[in-house]
């Protein structure tokens, strides 16, 4: 298997994981709540929520790096 095929497969896997992580994070927040004037109290992320948030950032950076690699290889 050549490097271009590996990066294409990795791109697909990263995109699926990013979609799943974003959907997990947005659970419980509705569209009406986002646009309403209601503002809840500020709270920090802790535990698993913080881990998922950081993992989303790391996978997004890997996704961008992999996209640049795909552009350079093709």
Backbone as CSV, one residue per row, in Angstrom:
resi,resn,N_x,N_y,N_z,CA_x,CA_y,CA_z,C_x,C_y,C_z
1,UNK,0.841,-1.179,0.000,0.000,0.000,0.000,0.887,1.243,0.000
2,UNK,0.597,2.183,-0.860,1.441,3.372,-0.927,0.990,4.431,0.086
3,UNK,1.792,5.457,0.227,1.561,6.489,1.240,0.296,7.292,0.953
4,UNK,-0.020,7.518,-0.297,-1.222,8.270,-0.651,-2.484,7.528,-0.216
5,UNK,-2.520,6.229,-0.421,-3.686,5.439,-0.018,-3.832,5.414,1.504
6,UNK,-2.715,5.338,2.209,-2.756,5.321,3.672,-3.288,6.647,4.208
7,UNK,-2.844,7.760,3.619,-3.317,9.053,4.093,-4.792,9.275,3.770
8,UNK,-5.283,8.726,2.678,-6.712,8.827,2.353,-7.555,8.054,3.363
9,UNK,-7.106,6.870,3.723,-7.826,6.075,4.719,-7.780,6.767,6.077
10,UNK,-6.634,7.313,6.436,-6.487,8.033,7.702,-7.382,9.265,7.727
11,UNK,-7.517,9.937,6.592,-8.383,11.114,6.505,-9.833,10.733,6.797
12,UNK,-10.274,9.636,6.250,-11.642,9.163,6.480,-11.863,8.811,7.952
13,UNK,-10.909,8.097,8.538,-11.032,7.688,9.941,-11.043,8.903,10.863
14,UNK,-10.160,9.854,10.614,-10.123,11.072,11.432,-11.425,11.850,11.325
15,UNK,-11.962,11.959,10.131,-13.205,12.711,9.963,-14.367,12.058,10.703
16,UNK,-14.443,10.741,10.677,-15.516,10.044,11.399,-15.379,10.261,12.907
17,UNK,-14.161,10.165,13.431,-13.957,10.369,14.870,-14.258,11.808,15.286
18,UNK,-13.897,12.777,14.465,-14.186,14.176,14.789,-15.693,14.418,14.809
19,UNK,-16.406,13.856,13.851,-17.864,14.007,13.810,-18.489,13.416,15.068
20,UNK,-18.044,12.234,15.461,-18.591,11.585,16.658,-18.308,12.406,17.905
21,UNK,-17.083,12.908,18.038,-16.731,13.694,19.218,-17.512,15.002,19.295
22,UNK,-17.726,15.647,18.164,-18.500,16.895,18.166,-19.954,16.614,18.531
23,UNK,-20.504,15.529,18.035,-21.879,15.186,18.379,-22.026,14.837,19.854
24,UNK,-21.038,14.195,20.423,-21.076,13.876,21.857,-21.040,15.158,22.679
25,UNK,-20.230,16.125,22.271,-20.098,17.363,23.030,-21.347,18.218,22.974
26,UNK,-22.038,18.236,21.858,-23.185,19.121,21.714,-24.469,18.499,22.250
27,UNK,-24.382,17.373,22.895,-25.559,16.728,23.451,-26.132,17.592,24.577
28,UNK,-27.437,17.820,24.546,-28.081,18.583,25.601,-28.191,20.062,25.324
29,UNK,-27.616,20.544,24.238,-27.755,21.952,23.889,-28.609,22.044,22.645
30,UNK,-29.739,22.647,22.768,-30.639,22.776,21.645,-30.414,24.064,20.884
31,UNK,-30.972,24.134,19.692,-30.821,25.318,18.862,-31.543,26.508,19.475
32,UNK,-32.716,26.282,20.039,-33.463,27.378,20.656,-32.718,27.938,21.860
33,UNK,-32.063,27.094,22.601,-31.312,27.535,23.769,-30.095,28.363,23.354
34,UNK,-29.523,28.039,22.210,-28.349,28.771,21.742,-28.700,30.201,21.354
35,UNK,-29.860,30.398,20.747,-30.234,31.716,20.262,-31.068,32.515,21.250
36,UNK,-31.513,31.903,22.313,-32.292,32.649,23.293,-31.363,33.499,24.153
37,UNK,-31.932,34.424,24.857,-31.139,35.319,25.689,-30.720,34.688,26.993
38,UNK,-31.112,33.470,27.234,-30.813,32.808,28.493,-29.335,32.465,28.574
39,UNK,-28.704,32.915,29.611,-27.290,32.586,29.782,-27.124,31.837,31.094
40,UNK,-26.556,30.686,31.013,-26.349,29.888,32.219,-25.036,30.294,32.879
41,UNK,-24.811,29.802,34.043,-23.593,30.135,34.764,-22.387,29.472,34.099
42,UNK,-21.245,30.076,34.285,-20.010,29.577,33.691,-19.506,28.397,34.513
43,UNK,-19.105,27.366,33.822,-18.515,26.224,34.516,-17.354,25.695,33.690
44,UNK,-16.398,25.132,34.374,-15.233,24.599,33.675,-15.459,23.135,33.338
45,UNK,-14.749,22.703,32.323,-14.825,21.295,31.939,-13.955,20.488,32.885
46,UNK,-14.448,19.339,33.286,-13.695,18.464,34.178,-13.848,17.020,33.740
47,UNK,-12.856,16.245,34.047,-12.918,14.805,33.830,-13.039,14.421,32.377
48,UNK,-14.017,13.568,32.104,-14.215,13.019,30.761,-14.582,14.109,29.756
49,UNK,-15.355,15.102,30.185,-15.733,16.191,29.291,-14.504,16.969,28.808
50,UNK,-13.560,17.198,29.690,-12.326,17.902,29.329,-11.476,17.041,28.400
51,UNK,-11.420,15.733,28.665,-10.656,14.823,27.825,-11.226,14.789,26.405
52,UNK,-12.541,14.735,26.271,-13.172,14.708,24.955,-12.919,16.023,24.221
53,UNK,-12.961,17.146,24.939,-12.703,18.452,24.343,-11.277,18.533,23.802
54,UNK,-10.311,18.110,24.600,-8.910,18.155,24.174,-8.658,17.168,23.034
55,UNK,-9.270,15.990,23.105,-9.125,14.997,22.038,-9.682,15.526,20.721
56,UNK,-10.764,16.280,20.770,-11.324,16.880,19.565,-10.345,17.864,18.941
57,UNK,-9.696,18.659,19.772,-8.711,19.623,19.268,-7.524,18.901,18.639
58,UNK,-7.032,17.876,19.314,-5.876,17.136,18.805,-6.209,16.449,17.477
59,UNK,-7.385,15.815,17.399,-7.768,15.145,16.156,-8.011,16.149,15.031
60,UNK,-8.496,17.339,15.370,-8.693,18.368,14.349,-7.361,18.855,13.787
61,UNK,-6.374,19.001,14.647,-5.037,19.391,14.187,-4.441,18.289,13.311
62,UNK,-4.631,17.038,13.711,-4.151,15.915,12.903,-4.868,15.864,11.556
63,UNK,-6.161,16.206,11.547,-6.936,16.233,10.312,-6.389,17.279,9.343
64,UNK,-6.084,18.474,9.850,-5.536,19.539,9.004,-4.154,19.145,8.476
65,UNK,-3.332,18.574,9.343,-2.001,18.140,8.916,-2.091,17.045,7.858
66,UNK,-3.032,16.132,8.039,-3.220,15.059,7.070,-3.756,15.617,5.748
67,UNK,-4.596,16.634,5.813,-5.112,17.264,4.587,-3.982,17.919,3.807
68,UNK,-3.093,18.602,4.522,-1.945,19.219,3.846,-1.036,18.153,3.229
69,UNK,-0.866,17.042,3.917,-0.069,15.945,3.385,-0.695,15.375,2.109
70,UNK,-2.022,15.246,2.115,-2.708,14.763,0.918,-2.527,15.708,-0.267
71,UNK,-2.575,17.003,0.004,-2.376,17.977,-1.069,-0.967,17.881,-1.627
72,UNK,0.004,17.734,-0.756,1.395,17.652,-1.210,1.682,16.358,-1.972
73,UNK,1.011,15.278,-1.603,1.263,13.992,-2.257,0.538,13.840,-3.604
74,UNK,-0.540,14.578,-3.777,-1.280,14.390,-5.033,-0.908,15.369,-6.100
